[in-house]
Amino acid sequence: MDTETAPADNGKVMGVPNDLNQSLGMVEVVSFDKETTCVRIEYEAKMAFCHSGGVVQGGFVTGWIDAAMAHSVIMATDYGMSPLSLEIKVTFLKSVSPGRVFAEGWIEKRGRSLGFLEGRLLNEAGEVLAKGTSTAKLVPLTPHE
């Protein structure tokens, strides 16, 4: 597997301001496989992300999977394209508790202007907590200043 970590440029990761990544609890982009387009990102699920009973709110779970799918497009196109979500579906399989989680995302199929993306969220033990799919419009990536 050919892996690489995402470059940081001018305080940004993947062209996204660190504020967004920090808000989601991103720890690091762990790996990227150019052949499979699979990216793996580590997040810290904080108690502040939880609702009743210490369960992480579903919006964070969706955000982590969505971010991994987006990173896969950005990295697979050498930072040339960005996905704009047309629809996202997430299936929650197990509740997510505070701690380390890993979001994986990849391109299932890519056309000229559309991408069909898939992703999942795993805990440290490798159990799949949620799965997601997305249809995205692919547009040229505009660097953020």
OpenMM code with the backbone's topology and positions (N, CA, C; nanometers):
from openmm import Vec3, app, unit

residues = "MET ASP THR GLU THR ALA PRO ALA ASP ASN GLY LYS VAL MET GLY VAL PRO ASN ASP LEU ASN GLN SER LEU GLY MET VAL GLU VAL VAL SER PHE ASP LYS GLU THR THR CYS VAL ARG ILE GLU TYR GLU ALA LYS MET ALA PHE CYS HIS SER GLY GLY VAL VAL GLN GLY GLY PHE VAL THR GLY TRP ILE ASP ALA ALA MET ALA HIS SER VAL ILE MET ALA THR ASP TYR GLY MET SER PRO LEU SER LEU GLU ILE LYS VAL THR PHE LEU LYS SER VAL SER PRO GLY ARG VAL PHE ALA GLU GLY TRP ILE GLU LYS ARG GLY ARG SER LEU GLY PHE LEU GLU GLY ARG LEU LEU ASN GLU ALA GLY GLU VAL LEU ALA LYS GLY THR SER THR ALA LYS LEU VAL PRO LEU THR PRO HIS GLU".split()
positions = [
    Vec3(0.0844, -0.1177, 0.0000),
    Vec3(0.0000, 0.0000, 0.0000),
    Vec3(0.0886, 0.1236, 0.0000),
    Vec3(0.0678, 0.2100, -0.0942),
    Vec3(0.1410, 0.3354, -0.1020),
    Vec3(0.0680, 0.4371, -0.0162),
    Vec3(0.1297, 0.4778, 0.0941),
    Vec3(0.0627, 0.5725, 0.1825),
    Vec3(0.1439, 0.6998, 0.1926),
    Vec3(0.0716, 0.8068, 0.2186),
    Vec3(0.1360, 0.9348, 0.2431),
    Vec3(0.0497, 1.0109, 0.3409),
    Vec3(0.1105, 1.1005, 0.4146),
    Vec3(0.0320, 1.1838, 0.5043),
    Vec3(0.0039, 1.3153, 0.4344),
    Vec3(-0.1003, 1.3804, 0.4796),
    Vec3(-0.1408, 1.5061, 0.4171),
    Vec3(-0.0430, 1.6160, 0.4542),
    Vec3(-0.0079, 1.6987, 0.3570),
    Vec3(0.0821, 1.8093, 0.3883),
    Vec3(0.0080, 1.9211, 0.4620),
    Vec3(0.0780, 1.9889, 0.5466),
    Vec3(0.0227, 2.1075, 0.6109),
    Vec3(0.0842, 2.2274, 0.5414),
    Vec3(0.0008, 2.3254, 0.5058),
    Vec3(0.0536, 2.4430, 0.4388),
    Vec3(-0.0086, 2.5677, 0.5001),
    Vec3(0.0782, 2.6578, 0.5445),
    Vec3(0.0341, 2.7834, 0.6028),
    Vec3(-0.0716, 2.7647, 0.7118),
    Vec3(-0.0500, 2.6664, 0.7997),
    Vec3(-0.1435, 2.6452, 0.9091),
    Vec3(-0.2721, 2.5776, 0.8670),
    Vec3(-0.2737, 2.5154, 0.7503),
    Vec3(-0.3934, 2.4502, 0.6993),
    Vec3(-0.3630, 2.3043, 0.6714),
    Vec3(-0.4634, 2.2209, 0.6772),
    Vec3(-0.4506, 2.0815, 0.6391),
    Vec3(-0.5446, 2.0585, 0.5228),
    Vec3(-0.4918, 2.0075, 0.4128),
    Vec3(-0.5745, 1.9775, 0.2958),
    Vec3(-0.6450, 2.1016, 0.2411),
    Vec3(-0.5901, 2.2206, 0.2639),
    Vec3(-0.6532, 2.3413, 0.2151),
    Vec3(-0.7706, 2.3868, 0.2999),
    Vec3(-0.7974, 2.3175, 0.4092),
    Vec3(-0.9084, 2.3530, 0.4976),
    Vec3(-0.8504, 2.4220, 0.6203),
    Vec3(-0.9065, 2.5365, 0.6586),
    Vec3(-0.8543, 2.6046, 0.7781),
    Vec3(-0.8571, 2.5112, 0.8984),
    Vec3(-0.7539, 2.5197, 0.9815),
    Vec3(-0.7452, 2.4343, 1.0987),
    Vec3(-0.8633, 2.4488, 1.1923),
    Vec3(-0.9310, 2.5640, 1.1941),
    Vec3(-1.0461, 2.5823, 1.2821),
    Vec3(-1.1505, 2.4742, 1.2588),
    Vec3(-1.1800, 2.4412, 1.1345),
    Vec3(-1.2776, 2.3368, 1.1046),
    Vec3(-1.2273, 2.2021, 1.1540),
    Vec3(-1.1045, 2.1686, 1.1218),
    Vec3(-1.0477, 2.0413, 1.1650),
    Vec3(-1.0452, 2.0315, 1.3178),
    Vec3(-1.0096, 2.1407, 1.3845),
    Vec3(-1.0070, 2.1415, 1.5301),
    Vec3(-1.1479, 2.1289, 1.5869),
    Vec3(-1.2436, 2.1933, 1.5244),
    Vec3(-1.3823, 2.1847, 1.5706),
    Vec3(-1.4337, 2.0422, 1.5642),
    Vec3(-1.3880, 1.9664, 1.4660),
    Vec3(-1.4290, 1.8271, 1.4523),
    Vec3(-1.3452, 1.7327, 1.5382),
    Vec3(-1.2405, 1.7855, 1.6020),
    Vec3(-1.1548, 1.7020, 1.6858),
    Vec3(-1.0513, 1.6225, 1.6082),
    Vec3(-1.0130, 1.6724, 1.4892),
    Vec3(-0.9142, 1.5999, 1.4082),
    Vec3(-0.7803, 1.5933, 1.4804),
    Vec3(-0.7234, 1.4727, 1.4813),
    Vec3(-0.5901, 1.4528, 1.5364),
    Vec3(-0.4887, 1.4554, 1.4225),
    Vec3(-0.5113, 1.3704, 1.3209),
    Vec3(-0.4216, 1.3687, 1.2060),
    Vec3(-0.4795, 1.2859, 1.0919),
    Vec3(-0.4306, 1.3147, 0.9714),
    Vec3(-0.4568, 1.2276, 0.8580),
    Vec3(-0.3533, 1.1168, 0.8699),
    Vec3(-0.4001, 0.9968, 0.8977),
    Vec3(-0.3111, 0.8847, 0.9272),
    Vec3(-0.2475, 0.8306, 0.8002),
    Vec3(-0.3293, 0.8107, 0.6950),
    Vec3(-0.2749, 0.7521, 0.5735),
    Vec3(-0.3642, 0.7816, 0.4542),
    Vec3(-0.3051, 0.7657, 0.3362),
    Vec3(-0.3781, 0.7769, 0.2110),
    Vec3(-0.3182, 0.6759, 0.1140),
    Vec3(-0.4039, 0.5977, 0.0513),
    Vec3(-0.3614, 0.5004, -0.0487),
    Vec3(-0.4067, 0.5518, -0.1849),
    Vec3(-0.3135, 0.5944, -0.2652),
    Vec3(-0.3451, 0.6543, -0.3962),
    Vec3(-0.4189, 0.5551, -0.4867),
    Vec3(-0.3845, 0.4271, -0.4791),
    Vec3(-0.4464, 0.3270, -0.5662),
    Vec3(-0.5940, 0.3055, -0.5337),
    Vec3(-0.6259, 0.2938, -0.4051),
    Vec3(-0.7651, 0.2698, -0.3651),
    Vec3(-0.8396, 0.3985, -0.3322),
    Vec3(-0.7704, 0.5093, -0.3261),
    Vec3(-0.8190, 0.6425, -0.2871),
    Vec3(-0.8674, 0.6471, -0.1427),
    Vec3(-0.8305, 0.5479, -0.0623),
    Vec3(-0.8775, 0.5420, 0.0764),
    Vec3(-0.7903, 0.6288, 0.1673),
    Vec3(-0.8560, 0.7187, 0.2395),
    Vec3(-0.7887, 0.8016, 0.3386),
    Vec3(-0.8377, 0.7581, 0.4763),
    Vec3(-0.7493, 0.7658, 0.5741),
    Vec3(-0.7839, 0.7321, 0.7140),
    Vec3(-0.7468, 0.8511, 0.7999),
    Vec3(-0.8447, 0.9000, 0.8767),
    Vec3(-0.8254, 1.0182, 0.9605),
    Vec3(-0.8590, 0.9826, 1.1049),
    Vec3(-0.7736, 1.0245, 1.1961),
    Vec3(-0.7974, 1.0022, 1.3387),
    Vec3(-0.8645, 1.1246, 1.3993),
    Vec3(-0.9684, 1.0993, 1.4788),
    Vec3(-1.0403, 1.2051, 1.5506),
    Vec3(-1.0456, 1.1712, 1.6986),
    Vec3(-1.0565, 1.2748, 1.7802),
    Vec3(-1.0792, 1.2583, 1.9237),
    Vec3(-1.2236, 1.2976, 1.9503),
    Vec3(-1.3063, 1.1980, 1.9829),
    Vec3(-1.4457, 1.2234, 2.0183),
    Vec3(-1.4479, 1.2724, 2.1628),
    Vec3(-1.4839, 1.3982, 2.1815),
    Vec3(-1.4793, 1.4605, 2.3144),
    Vec3(-1.6162, 1.4532, 2.3829),
    Vec3(-1.6152, 1.4612, 2.5153),
    Vec3(-1.7418, 1.4640, 2.5909),
    Vec3(-1.8274, 1.5821, 2.5456),
    Vec3(-1.7640, 1.6902, 2.5037),
    Vec3(-1.8390, 1.8072, 2.4575),
    Vec3(-1.9208, 1.7774, 2.3320),
    Vec3(-1.8919, 1.6668, 2.2633),
    Vec3(-1.9645, 1.6271, 2.1423),
    Vec3(-2.0847, 1.5379, 2.1741),
    Vec3(-2.1047, 1.5096, 2.3043),
    Vec3(-2.2050, 1.4105, 2.3450),
    Vec3(-2.3371, 1.4738, 2.3888),
    Vec3(-2.4413, 1.3941, 2.3744),
    Vec3(-2.5701, 1.4279, 2.4337),
    Vec3(-2.5930, 1.3281, 2.5466),
    Vec3(-2.7151, 1.3030, 2.5834),
    Vec3(-2.7488, 1.2186, 2.6984),
    Vec3(-2.6720, 1.0873, 2.7009),
    Vec3(-2.6224, 1.0536, 2.8189),
    Vec3(-2.5573, 0.9246, 2.8379),
    Vec3(-2.4194, 0.9108, 2.7771),
    Vec3(-2.3551, 1.0191, 2.7396),
    Vec3(-2.2204, 1.0111, 2.6846),
    Vec3(-2.2133, 0.9521, 2.5455),
    Vec3(-2.3177, 0.9737, 2.4659),
    Vec3(-2.3214, 0.9260, 2.3275),
    Vec3(-2.2929, 1.0437, 2.2349),
    Vec3(-2.1955, 1.0269, 2.1448),
    Vec3(-2.1603, 1.1336, 2.0512),
    Vec3(-2.2794, 1.1640, 1.9606),
    Vec3(-2.3089, 1.2916, 1.9454),
    Vec3(-2.4201, 1.3389, 1.8619),
    Vec3(-2.3952, 1.2982, 1.7164),
    Vec3(-2.4993, 1.2536, 1.6473),
    Vec3(-2.4872, 1.2009, 1.5121),
    Vec3(-2.4299, 1.2966, 1.4100),
    Vec3(-2.4427, 1.4253, 1.4327),
    Vec3(-2.3864, 1.5233, 1.3403),
    Vec3(-2.2345, 1.5165, 1.3350),
    Vec3(-2.1710, 1.4864, 1.4475),
    Vec3(-2.0257, 1.4712, 1.4476),
    Vec3(-1.9858, 1.3454, 1.3717),
    Vec3(-2.0585, 1.2363, 1.3943),
    Vec3(-2.0309, 1.1116, 1.3233),
    Vec3(-2.0418, 1.1346, 1.1731),
    Vec3(-2.1497, 1.2018, 1.1326),
    Vec3(-2.1700, 1.2337, 0.9907),
    Vec3(-2.0575, 1.3232, 0.9392),
    Vec3(-2.0200, 1.4222, 1.0183),
    Vec3(-1.9124, 1.5139, 0.9791),
    Vec3(-1.7794, 1.4443, 0.9604),
    Vec3(-1.7479, 1.3488, 1.0470),
    Vec3(-1.6211, 1.2757, 1.0355),
    Vec3(-1.6181, 1.1918, 0.9079),
    Vec3(-1.7270, 1.1216, 0.8811),
    Vec3(-1.7321, 1.0399, 0.7602),
    Vec3(-1.7298, 1.1288, 0.6365),
    Vec3(-1.8059, 1.2381, 0.6387),
    Vec3(-1.8094, 1.3325, 0.5261),
    Vec3(-1.6706, 1.3906, 0.5004),
    Vec3(-1.5995, 1.4270, 0.6060),
    Vec3(-1.4653, 1.4837, 0.5906),
    Vec3(-1.3689, 1.3818, 0.5297),
    Vec3(-1.3792, 1.2562, 0.5721),
    Vec3(-1.2909, 1.1527, 0.5158),
    Vec3(-1.3201, 1.1327, 0.3676),
    Vec3(-1.4489, 1.1301, 0.3305),
    Vec3(-1.4838, 1.1146, 0.1891),
    Vec3(-1.4313, 1.2333, 0.1085),
    Vec3(-1.4438, 1.3538, 0.1631),
    Vec3(-1.3945, 1.4734, 0.0932),
    Vec3(-1.2430, 1.4698, 0.0791),
    Vec3(-1.1739, 1.4326, 0.1863),
    Vec3(-1.0278, 1.4235, 0.1796),
    Vec3(-0.9838, 1.3243, 0.0721),
    Vec3(-1.0589, 1.2157, 0.0563),
    Vec3(-1.0199, 1.1165, -0.0452),
    Vec3(-1.0237, 1.1776, -0.1848),
    Vec3(-1.1254, 1.2577, -0.2135),
    Vec3(-1.1343, 1.3238, -0.3447),
    Vec3(-1.0209, 1.4234, -0.3616),
    Vec3(-1.0008, 1.5058, -0.2617),
    Vec3(-0.8985, 1.6099, -0.2701),
    Vec3(-0.7603, 1.5479, -0.2907),
    Vec3(-0.7292, 1.4445, -0.2139),
    Vec3(-0.5974, 1.3829, -0.2247),
    Vec3(-0.5825, 1.3022, -0.3532),
    Vec3(-0.6880, 1.2334, -0.3958),
    Vec3(-0.6814, 1.1522, -0.5185),
    Vec3(-0.6634, 1.2381, -0.6419),
    Vec3(-0.7075, 1.3641, -0.6352),
    Vec3(-0.6932, 1.4552, -0.7497),
    Vec3(-0.5758, 1.5504, -0.7310),
    Vec3(-0.4848, 1.5138, -0.6411),
    Vec3(-0.3671, 1.5974, -0.6126),
    Vec3(-0.4069, 1.7416, -0.5822),
    Vec3(-0.5105, 1.7561, -0.4997),
    Vec3(-0.5581, 1.8855, -0.4511),
    Vec3(-0.6184, 1.9708, -0.5625),
    Vec3(-0.6644, 1.9042, -0.6687),
    Vec3(-0.7234, 1.9770, -0.7814),
    Vec3(-0.8744, 1.9883, -0.7771),
    Vec3(-0.9414, 1.8915, -0.7117),
    Vec3(-1.0876, 1.8904, -0.7093),
    Vec3(-1.1382, 1.8816, -0.5650),
    Vec3(-1.2571, 1.9390, -0.5461),
    Vec3(-1.3241, 1.9339, -0.4167),
    Vec3(-1.4655, 1.8828, -0.4381),
    Vec3(-1.5163, 1.7995, -0.3474),
    Vec3(-1.6525, 1.7498, -0.3629),
    Vec3(-1.7528, 1.8397, -0.2917),
    Vec3(-1.8592, 1.8760, -0.3615),
    Vec3(-1.9703, 1.9469, -0.2989),
    Vec3(-2.0824, 1.8442, -0.2820),
    Vec3(-2.1198, 1.8181, -0.1590),
    Vec3(-2.2177, 1.7128, -0.1313),
    Vec3(-2.3548, 1.7466, -0.1892),
    Vec3(-2.4072, 1.6541, -0.2693),
    Vec3(-2.5435, 1.6656, -0.3192),
    Vec3(-2.6377, 1.5887, -0.2282),
    Vec3(-2.5897, 1.4791, -0.1738),
    Vec3(-2.6648, 1.4035, -0.0730),
    Vec3(-2.5673, 1.3191, 0.0071),
    Vec3(-2.6050, 1.2982, 0.1330),
    Vec3(-2.5258, 1.2132, 0.2220),
    Vec3(-2.6240, 1.1232, 0.2969),
    Vec3(-2.5865, 0.9985, 0.3085),
    Vec3(-2.6650, 0.9051, 0.3894),
    Vec3(-2.5700, 0.8381, 0.4866),
    Vec3(-2.6081, 0.8358, 0.6137),
    Vec3(-2.5272, 0.7694, 0.7157),
    Vec3(-2.6152, 0.6697, 0.7892),
    Vec3(-2.5624, 0.5508, 0.8062),
    Vec3(-2.6279, 0.4469, 0.8843),
    Vec3(-2.5480, 0.4296, 1.0125),
    Vec3(-2.6142, 0.4472, 1.1260),
    Vec3(-2.5494, 0.4361, 1.2562),
    Vec3(-2.5663, 0.2923, 1.3062),
    Vec3(-2.4544, 0.2215, 1.3231),
    Vec3(-2.4580, 0.0807, 1.3610),
    Vec3(-2.4394, 0.0585, 1.5103),
    Vec3(-2.3573, 0.1405, 1.5743),
    Vec3(-2.3320, 0.1339, 1.7183),
    Vec3(-2.3151, 0.2758, 1.7700),
    Vec3(-2.3466, 0.2965, 1.8960),
    Vec3(-2.3257, 0.4299, 1.9527),
    Vec3(-2.1752, 0.4585, 1.9620),
    Vec3(-2.1434, 0.5852, 1.9523),
    Vec3(-2.0037, 0.6290, 1.9579),
    Vec3(-1.9805, 0.6956, 2.0924),
    Vec3(-1.8786, 0.6512, 2.1630),
    Vec3(-1.8427, 0.7040, 2.2941),
    Vec3(-1.7201, 0.7931, 2.2816),
    Vec3(-1.6953, 0.8778, 2.3813),
    Vec3(-1.5738, 0.9590, 2.3785),
    Vec3(-1.4486, 0.8721, 2.3671),
    Vec3(-1.3507, 0.9231, 2.2956),
    Vec3(-1.2248, 0.8520, 2.2743),
    Vec3(-1.1810, 0.8644, 2.1298),
    Vec3(-1.0807, 0.7873, 2.0917),
    Vec3(-1.0264, 0.7909, 1.9554),
    Vec3(-1.1171, 0.7136, 1.8605),
    Vec3(-1.1420, 0.7739, 1.7457),
    Vec3(-1.2153, 0.7073, 1.6379),
    Vec3(-1.1415, 0.7348, 1.5076),
    Vec3(-1.1701, 0.6520, 1.4080),
    Vec3(-1.1024, 0.6632, 1.2790),
    Vec3(-1.2062, 0.6654, 1.1681),
    Vec3(-1.2023, 0.7703, 1.0886),
    Vec3(-1.2910, 0.7813, 0.9728),
    Vec3(-1.2118, 0.7432, 0.8489),
    Vec3(-1.2734, 0.6597, 0.7664),
    Vec3(-1.2136, 0.6220, 0.6392),
    Vec3(-1.3087, 0.6626, 0.5279),
    Vec3(-1.2529, 0.7099, 0.4184),
    Vec3(-1.3334, 0.7489, 0.3043),
    Vec3(-1.2624, 0.7153, 0.1752),
    Vec3(-1.3407, 0.6852, 0.0714),
    Vec3(-1.2823, 0.6514, -0.0583),
    Vec3(-1.3817, 0.6836, -0.1690),
    Vec3(-1.3289, 0.6887, -0.2906),
    Vec3(-1.4122, 0.7117, -0.4089),
    Vec3(-1.4560, 0.5756, -0.4606),
    Vec3(-1.5852, 0.5534, -0.4615),
    Vec3(-1.6377, 0.4274, -0.5141),
    Vec3(-1.6425, 0.4327, -0.6662),
    Vec3(-1.6851, 0.5469, -0.7203),
    Vec3(-1.6897, 0.5651, -0.8657),
    Vec3(-1.6788, 0.7148, -0.8927),
    Vec3(-1.6053, 0.7476, -0.9984),
    Vec3(-1.5854, 0.8888, -1.0316),
    Vec3(-1.6101, 0.9108, -1.1789),
    Vec3(-1.6902, 1.0139, -1.2072),
    Vec3(-1.7105, 1.0593, -1.3438),
    Vec3(-1.6429, 1.1939, -1.3614),
    Vec3(-1.6767, 1.2632, -1.4709),
    Vec3(-1.6155, 1.3947, -1.4941),
    Vec3(-1.6610, 1.4979, -1.3932),
    Vec3(-1.7889, 1.4975, -1.3580),
    Vec3(-1.8397, 1.6019, -1.2688),
    Vec3(-1.9085, 1.5474, -1.1441),
    Vec3(-1.9213, 1.4156, -1.1328),
    Vec3(-1.9845, 1.3560, -1.0147),
    Vec3(-1.8945, 1.2494, -0.9545),
    Vec3(-1.9039, 1.2382, -0.8228),
    Vec3(-1.8328, 1.1324, -0.7522),
    Vec3(-1.9287, 1.0591, -0.6613),
    Vec3(-1.9144, 0.9284, -0.6539),
    Vec3(-1.9925, 0.8460, -0.5631),
    Vec3(-1.8944, 0.7970, -0.4574),
    Vec3(-1.9147, 0.8429, -0.3352),
    Vec3(-1.8175, 0.8250, -0.2291),
    Vec3(-1.8724, 0.7347, -0.1200),
    Vec3(-1.7828, 0.6663, -0.0511),
    Vec3(-1.8223, 0.5822, 0.0611),
    Vec3(-1.7264, 0.6056, 0.1761),
    Vec3(-1.7755, 0.5781, 0.2959),
    Vec3(-1.6917, 0.5941, 0.4135),
    Vec3(-1.7468, 0.5173, 0.5311),
    Vec3(-1.6671, 0.5156, 0.6373),
    Vec3(-1.7104, 0.4480, 0.7586),
    Vec3(-1.6334, 0.5046, 0.8771),
    Vec3(-1.6880, 0.4799, 0.9953),
    Vec3(-1.6245, 0.5220, 1.1196),
    Vec3(-1.5991, 0.3985, 1.2041),
    Vec3(-1.4755, 0.3890, 1.2552),
    Vec3(-1.4363, 0.2736, 1.3362),
    Vec3(-1.3853, 0.3198, 1.4724),
    Vec3(-1.4006, 0.2338, 1.5723),
    Vec3(-1.3396, 0.2630, 1.7017),
    Vec3(-1.1980, 0.2056, 1.7034),
    Vec3(-1.1295, 0.2209, 1.8162),
    Vec3(-0.9903, 0.1738, 1.8248),
    Vec3(-0.9787, 0.0232, 1.8088),
    Vec3(-1.0844, -0.0503, 1.8421),
    Vec3(-1.0827, -0.1962, 1.8287),
    Vec3(-1.1111, -0.2412, 1.6860),
    Vec3(-1.1410, -0.1459, 1.5957),
    Vec3(-1.1674, -0.1794, 1.4568),
    Vec3(-1.3133, -0.2107, 1.4269),
    Vec3(-1.4009, -0.1932, 1.5249),
    Vec3(-1.5439, -0.2170, 1.5029),
    Vec3(-1.6024, -0.1028, 1.4205),
    Vec3(-1.6850, -0.1354, 1.3225),
    Vec3(-1.7503, -0.0343, 1.2400),
    Vec3(-1.8677, 0.0226, 1.3191),
    Vec3(-1.8657, 0.1530, 1.3420),
    Vec3(-1.9687, 0.2218, 1.4188),
    Vec3(-2.0755, 0.2834, 1.3300),
    Vec3(-2.0357, 0.3257, 1.2109),
    Vec3(-2.1283, 0.3892, 1.1166),
    Vec3(-2.0714, 0.3766, 0.9766),
    Vec3(-2.1616, 0.3779, 0.8786),
    Vec3(-2.1228, 0.3752, 0.7378),
    Vec3(-2.1930, 0.4903, 0.6669),
    Vec3(-2.1289, 0.5419, 0.5628),
    Vec3(-2.1892, 0.6513, 0.4888),
    Vec3(-2.1645, 0.6425, 0.3399),
    Vec3(-2.2551, 0.7042, 0.2662),
    Vec3(-2.2391, 0.7198, 0.1219),
    Vec3(-2.2723, 0.8635, 0.0866),
    Vec3(-2.2160, 0.9097, -0.0232),
    Vec3(-2.2424, 1.0456, -0.0678),
    Vec3(-2.2333, 1.0538, -0.2192),
    Vec3(-2.3189, 1.1358, -0.2751),
    Vec3(-2.3072, 1.1751, -0.4149),
    Vec3(-2.2590, 1.3192, -0.4117),
    Vec3(-2.1532, 1.3479, -0.4850),
    Vec3(-2.0926, 1.4807, -0.4789),
    Vec3(-2.0646, 1.5359, -0.6177),
    Vec3(-2.0854, 1.6659, -0.6304),
    Vec3(-2.0448, 1.7369, -0.7514),
    Vec3(-1.8971, 1.7710, -0.7343),
    Vec3(-1.8161, 1.7404, -0.8360),
    Vec3(-1.6728, 1.7674, -0.8279),
    Vec3(-1.6429, 1.8998, -0.8948),
    Vec3(-1.5807, 1.9895, -0.8179),
    Vec3(-1.5491, 2.1234, -0.8660),
    Vec3(-1.4011, 2.1518, -0.8412),
    Vec3(-1.3406, 2.2420, -0.9185),
    Vec3(-1.2011, 2.2775, -0.8936),
    Vec3(-1.1845, 2.3296, -0.7510),
    Vec3(-1.0782, 2.2864, -0.6870),
    Vec3(-1.0497, 2.3276, -0.5490),
    Vec3(-0.9976, 2.4695, -0.5484),
    Vec3(-1.0591, 2.5513, -0.4668),
    Vec3(-1.0167, 2.6904, -0.4501),
    Vec3(-0.9440, 2.7004, -0.3163),
    Vec3(-0.8157, 2.7348, -0.3185),
    Vec3(-0.7419, 2.7467, -0.1927),
    Vec3(-0.8023, 2.8554, -0.1032),
    Vec3(-0.8025, 2.8286, 0.0276),
    Vec3(-0.8520, 2.9257, 0.1256),
    Vec3(-0.7359, 3.0106, 0.1733),
    Vec3(-0.7596, 3.1348, 0.1839),
    Vec3(-0.6552, 3.2250, 0.2346),
    Vec3(-0.6740, 3.2489, 0.3810),
] * unit.nanometer
topology = app.Topology()
chain = topology.addChain("A")
for resn in residues:
    res = topology.addResidue(resn, chain)
    for name in ("N", "CA", "C"):
        topology.addAtom(name, app.Element.getBySymbol(name[0]), res)
